[in-house]
Amino acid sequence: MPELRKDPILGRWVIISTERGGRPSSYGTVGARIAAKLCPFCAGKEDNTPPEILSYRDDDSEPNKPGWSLRVFPNKYPALVVEGSLDRQPHGLYDMMHGIGAHEVIVETPEHGRDMDQMEISELRDILWAYRERMVDLERDRRFKYILIFKNHGEAAGASLEHAHSQLIATPIIPKKVLEEIEGSRKYYEFKERCVYCDIIRQELSDQERVVRDYDSFLSIQPFAPRFPFETWILPKTHQSSYLEMSDHDYTLLAECVRDTLRRLKIALNDPPFNFVLHTRPIQKEHHEYYHWHIELIPKLTRVAGFEWGSGFYINPTPPEEAAEFLRGIDVEQMMGKEQNKPAEEKS
C-alpha cells in the first residue's frame, strides 16, 4: 500500500507509491508513432483499462465497450488507493499514514492524437463537466480533503501516454502549495477585506498589459510575477471559491476560453509540452470569501535547476507583458485554418 510521509521541517507531505513503478515509460520520438497501435486509451482497447466509473457514450453502447466519447476509470498505476483506512501514526519524530485517496484517468476522446485545442466546444465542455461530476461524487468521501485535476501534455511535461487525457487525485490532506495560496489569500482579505484574485482581475483589466484575452465571464492572463515563460492563468471574473459554483452555461464559456488559450499557446510556441492544473477550494470547507478558483497553464520551456531548487526563486527570461502581447496578436482562426488544410503527412 502507498504511504504518505510528512517532512518535519517544511510540513510537506510526500507520497511513497510503489504501485507507480510498473507504469509505462515514455515512448520517445519513435515510440509515439507506435503508440496508436498499442495505446490502451483508444476505442476498442477498453479491456486494457480498469472498468469505467463514468462515460459519455451512445445510447445503444455497452459500458467498457466502444461507442464512447469520454471515459473515466481508476488509474491502473495509482499514486494513492481507495481501499483502506488512513491509520495515521507516528514513527519516532515522523508522521505517516496509509496512502489512501483516489487516482482516476479522464480519457478525453476516443481518437488518438486529437487534443483539447482541436476539439469542438461541446466536446471540451464534456471534459470540464466530467471533472465536475467526479468532484461532486468524491466530495462525499469524508476521508478526502482535496481534489486536484491536472493534465500533462507532452513527454517533457510528464505524460507517459500521448493519447489526450487528464487525471484526478483526491488526497486526505490539503497540498502545501494550495495551503500557501489559501493562507496568502486569507491574509490579504484580512488586511483589505477584498479577494486578492478579484483585485488582480480588476488590475489586469485596467492595465491591459498582461491580458491575453477577455472572454466575458473569464479572463486569461499572464500573471504579474510568473515562475515560467508564458505561464498563463484562467480565472472566473465573478468571485467563486469552488469550481463547482459555476452555472451550467459557464462550463460552455470556460470551454471556449480554454480552447482559445491553448490554441494561442500552441501556435506561439509550436505545440509545447505543458501542465494544466485546476486549483479550487478544499473539500468540506465553507465558501471562502478570500479564495478564488483558477486554472494554471505552464508550458515546459525552461528547466528548474540548482538555483531554483536551492533558493525557491524562479528565473524567468520572458517578461509577462511581452508574452501577453505576443499571444494577443495571434490570429487564431487564420492559423488554425492553415493547420487544418495541411496535408496529413505534415500534421504528423
N, C-alpha and C positions, 0 to 999 in steps of 0.2 A: 504494500500500500504506500502511496506517496506520503511525504511528511511536509509539514510547514514548520520552519525553524526561524526563530527571531534573533536578529542581530542585537546584542545587549547594548551596543554603543549608539547606533543610529535609530534603533527601534524599527528597523526594516525587516519585513518577513520575506523569506525566500522559499521556493518550492523545490524540494528534492524529489524528483519523479523518475523512477527507473522505468516506468511504463513508456516514457518518451523515447527510450533507447532504440526501439525497434521500428521507428517510423522511417518512411522513405527518405533517402538523402536527395539533395538537389540533383536534377538531371544534367545540368550543364548545357552547353550550347548544342551539342549533338543530340543529347537525350531529349531535349524539348520537342524535336520532330517525332521521336518515337512515342512520346507521351500520349498522343491522341489514341494510339492503338492500345496502350497499356493503362490509360487513365481510369482509375476506379470511380471517378465522378461523372463520367459520360453516361448518356442514356443507354440502357441495355446492360450496364455493369452494376446494377443495383445490388446484386448478390455479393459484391466485393466490399460493401459498406455495412455497418450495423443497421438494424431496422430503423426506418424513419420515424421521427417524432411528430413532424409536421410536413405537409407537402401541399403544393398548389398543383392540381392536375386536372385532366379531362374527366368529365363526369363518369364516363364508362371505363376508366382505367382503374387498375387494382393497386393497392399500396405495395411499395417496393418492386414495382414493375415500371416499364416505360409508360409515357403519357403524361409526365410531369413537366412543369415549368420551373419549379423550385422545390428543393428538398432540404430538410433539416434532420440530422441524426447525430448520435453521440460520436465524439472523436474516437477513432479506433486506437489511438495512442494518447490517452488523456493525460493532461498535466495534473488533474485532480479527479477523484472518483466520487460518484453519488452515494454508493452504499457505505453505511457505517456511521459511527458517531465521532465527534470531534476529539473527545478524550484528551483535553488539554492537560499537560502535566509538566512539572519541572524536570530538568536534567542537570543537577547541580545549580549553577547560576543561570543556566539557559532555559528558555521556554520553547516548547514544541507541542504540536498537536497532529492528529491524523490529517492527511491531505484530502479532506472532504470538500467537494464542490461539484460543479457541473462544467463539462467541456464539450461544446457542440460545434458542428460544422454546418454552415448555411451554404449549400451549393446554389449559386445564383442563376444558373442557366444550364440546360442540358447540352448546349453547344460548346464544344471545345474551342478555345481561342477567342471567345466573344467576351468582351469586358464591359464594365459599367458604362464607360463613355460611349459605347456603340449601341446601347440598349434603347428601346422605346421608353418613354416616360412611364407608361403603365407597368413595364417590367421592373424598372428601378423602384417605383413606388411599392411594388410587391415585396421587394427585398427589404425596404425600410419598414414595411408593415410586418413582415416576418420577424424582424428584430423586436418590434413591439409585442407581438404575440408571445414570443418566447420569454421576454422580460416579465410580462404580466403573469405568465404561468410560474416562472421560477421565483417570483417575489413571494409566493405563498409558502415557500420552504423557509421555516424560521431559522434554519442553520446558516442561511446565506445573508451576507451584509452588503455585498456589492456585485453588480453585473457589468462586466466590461465587454463591449463589442469592438472588434478590431478586424482589419483586413491587411494582409501582407501581399503586395503585388510585386512580383519580380524576385529573382534569386537573392539579390543584394539586400532586399527588404525582409528576407526570412521565409519566403514562400518555397515549400518543398514540392508542391504540385502547381503547375501553371494554370490549370482549369480554374475559372473565376469562382472564388468562394470567400466567405467571411467566417469568422469564428466568434464564439461567445464563451466566456469563462465566468462562472459565478463563484465567488470566494467567500469564506467565512470571516474574513477580515476586510477592512477598507484599505485599498492600496495606499502606500505612503504618498505617492505623487498626488493622488486625489485628495488625501487629507491636507496636504500642503496648500492645494488650491482652495479648499473649503476654509481652512484657517486664515489664509490671506484675504479671502473674500469677507469673512466674518469681521476681521479687524478693520477693514475698510468701511464696512457697514456701520460698525460701532462708532467710528470717527465721523463719518459723513452722512449716515442714515440713508445711503443710496447703494444700490448694487454696483460693484466696480465694473462688471461686464456691460451693464446698461450705460454706464458713463463712458466706457470705451467705445460703444456703438455711437453715442452722441458725438464724441470727439472725432471719430473717424469720418462720420457723415459731414461734420463741419470742416475738417481739414481736407478730405477727399484725396490726400496724397497716397494713402495705403489701401484704399478701397479697390478691390478687384472688380466687383460688380454689386450693385444694389438690386436685390431680387424681390422687392416689395416686402414680403414677410421675413426674409432672411438677408443676411449681409455676409459677403465673402471678402475677407481682408488679409493683408499681410500684417501680422502683429508688429507693434512698435519695437519690441526687443526680441526678434526671432532667434532661436537657437541655431537654425539651419537655413541655408539659402532656399528661398521660395516656400518656406513654411507658411501654410495657409490655414486660417480659421474660418469656420462657418458657424454663425450664431443666429438664433431667432431674435428678431428685433423687438418683440414684446417679451417681458420678463417671464421666463419659465425655468423652474429649477430642475424639472424632470423631462426627459424625452417623451414620457407618457402623457404629458399635459397638452400635447398638440391636438388640434381638431383633426378630423378625418381629412379635410381638404388640405391641411398643412402638409401632410405627407406627400401629396402630389406636388405642391410648391417646393418642398425640400428636394424632391427627386429632380426637378428642373434645375435647382441651384447646384446640387451635387454633380449632375451630368455636365453642366456648362463649365463648372470649375475644373473638373477632371479633364475635360477636353482642352481647356486653356493650358493646363499644366502639361498635358501630353504633347500638344503642338509646340509649346515653347521649349520644352526640354527633351524632345524626341523620345516620348514614351518612357519616362524614368521609372525605376523601381520606387515604390513609396509605401508608407504605412498610413493607414486610415484608422483613427481611434475616436470612439464616441465616449465622452465624459458626461455623466449625468449624476444626479444626487444619489446618495446611498439608499439601499432598500430599508423599509420600515422606519424611515425618518420623515418627519413632517415637512411641509413645504418650507424651503429655505428662502427667506426674503433676500438673502445675500448671495446665494449661489445661482448659477446660470448655466444650463447645459450647453454643450458646444461640440463640434467636430474639429479634430485636428488632422490635417493632411501634411505629411512630412516626406518630401522627395529625398531619396538617398543619394545626395550629390557630393557629400564630404564624409570623411571618416572621423569618428571620435577617437582621438589619440591620447598620448600620455598626459598632456597638459589638461585636457578636459576631464579625464578620469581622476587625475590627482587634485584638481582645484575645484571642479564643479562649474567652472566658466566654460562657455562655448565661444568659439571663434567663427564668425560668420563673415565671409568675404563679400556678400551681396547686400547692400542696403535695401530694406523692405520697400522704400519709396521707388527705387529703380525697378524692383521685381514687380510691384503692383502696376507701374506704368507700362511695363512690357506686356504683362498679362492682359491689361485693359485694351491694349492696341491690337490684339489678335482678332481677326475676322473669323470667328468660329465656323459660321455656316459655309463660308467660301473654302476654308481649309478642310473641313470635314467632307465637303462635296468633292474636292480633289482626291481625298483619301479613298472615297467610295468608288471613284472612277478609275483607280489604279488597276492594272492587270493583277490577277491573283498571285502570280509569282513575285511581284514587287511587294505586295502586302505581307507576304510571309518572309 
